[in-house]
Amino acid sequence: MATLATTPTLGELSRFVANIRAYPVSAGQLLEKAKRTHAPKAVEQFYQSFDQDRVFKDKDDLAAVTEQVEILREEGEEMPQDGLSAPEED
């Protein structure tokens, strides 16, 4: 499981996505490419967290999904634990 120390930056993910040339591409293929090209371990772990059969139809699809997932993860990490449940209204 990825830890906070291994969370990739959007810059790392964007650089990796920019080097993908053949589409459609599966998350499994992205993981293999990350390993082959010695991408940062955090990038490798990021794509390992996807369903390996998930297919991205083109560069825009891959970039959009990658950014959405990473932004959601960052927002989740920044949320204080006591802010996760709303107080009950009377």
C-alpha positions in Angstrom: 0.0 0.0 0.0 1.3 3.5 -0.9 2.1 5.8 2.0 2.2 9.5 2.1 5.9 9.4 1.5 5.3 7.6 -1.8 2.6 9.8 -3.2 3.6 11.1 -6.6 3.4 14.7 -7.5 1.2 15.9 -10.3 4.5 16.9 -12.1 5.8 13.4 -11.9 2.6 12.0 -13.2 2.3 14.6 -16.0 5.9 13.8 -17.1 5.1 10.1 -17.2 1.8 10.6 -19.1 3.6 12.8 -21.6 5.8 9.9 -22.6 3.0 7.4 -23.4 2.8 7.1 -27.2 0.5 4.2 -27.9 -3.2 4.3 -27.1 -5.5 2.7 -25.9 -3.4 1.7 -22.9 -4.3 -0.3 -19.8 -3.3 0.4 -16.3 -1.3 -2.8 -16.4 0.7 -1.6 -19.4 1.3 1.7 -17.7 2.6 -0.1 -14.6 5.0 -2.2 -16.8 6.2 0.9 -18.6 6.8 2.7 -15.3 9.0 -0.3 -14.2 10.8 -0.5 -17.6 11.6 3.2 -17.7 12.6 3.5 -14.1 9.8 6.0 -13.3 9.7 7.2 -9.7 8.5 4.4 -7.4 5.6 6.6 -6.4 4.4 6.7 -10.0 4.7 2.9 -10.2 2.6 2.5 -7.0 0.1 5.0 -8.3 -0.7 3.0 -11.4 -0.5 -0.2 -9.4 -3.5 1.0 -7.4 -5.8 1.0 -10.5 -7.7 -2.0 -11.8 -5.0 -3.4 -14.1 -7.6 -4.0 -16.8 -8.7 -0.3 -16.8 -8.2 1.1 -20.3 -7.5 4.7 -21.2 -8.6 5.5 -24.7 -6.3 8.4 -25.4 -3.8 10.9 -23.8 -6.6 13.2 -22.7 -8.5 10.4 -21.0 -5.3 9.2 -19.2 -4.3 12.7 -18.1 -7.8 13.6 -16.9 -8.3 10.4 -14.8 -4.7 10.7 -13.4 -5.2 14.3 -12.3 -8.7 13.6 -10.8 -7.5 10.6 -8.8 -4.3 12.4 -7.6 -6.3 15.6 -6.6 -8.8 13.5 -4.7 -6.0 11.8 -2.8 -4.3 15.1 -2.0 -7.6 16.6 -0.7 -8.2 13.5 1.4 -4.7 13.7 2.9 -5.2 17.3 3.9 -8.6 16.8 5.6 -8.3 16.7 9.4 -9.7 13.5 10.9 -12.2 15.4 13.1 -13.7 17.1 10.0 -14.8 13.8 8.4 -18.1 13.6 10.2 -20.5 16.5 10.3 -22.1 17.5 13.6 -25.7 16.5 13.9 -28.3 19.2 13.4 -30.9 19.8 16.1 
